[in-house]
């Protein structure tokens, strides 16, 4: 394990509850109410994917201009909530501090837009990360592997040399597709087991040595130690 690649929403900070608020506000603006089932399906989505879900659910014409306007409104609303303060997920800040002290490089890999990510980093602290990749900076956002491939490349590493930490199905699929072993710490949505996945209830259960052991075990089991992450970014 030469680096750790972190998802943001629901993994480092408990921002999914703020997304609950802003998405319900958007639904009210568009004349509907979001059900828990639809909300679950949005977790980990990119901005474009999220708008497709919302507009399909509400039976609205998928007009690109209207969808982009809704996305902009949603991100502005969510950004205002972020700046009121983000709550750390249990053990997340302590793990960032421990990895920094151990000299392990880290990157932030999120489907959230760059503008909103920068507002979140005011609470999280950008100093933890040697690189960051946002959903609007790659051709294909999660669940495609592009964000994780780009993050590893920015660190000068192969994805198989990095441990990804995720809370969602979408993010776990993206990390796996890139070739990263994945530590899954589910938040509100159940994430299935998998050969490249280790599940933990909370980051308080693990330390730096445990992360290294998880990476080594998953790499051996999945046969990725020899460089399965050598795909190039599309």
PyMOL commands that set and color helices and strands:
alter all, ss='L'
color gray80, all
select helices_A, chain A and resi 16-30+36-42+47-57+64-82+92-101+114-124+126-128+135-137+146-155+159-161+169-178+203-205+208-222
alter helices_A, ss='H'
color red, helices_A
select strands_A, chain A and resi 3-6+105-109+131-133+162-166+181-184+197-199
alter strands_A, ss='S'
color yellow, strands_A
deselect
rebuild
show_as cartoon
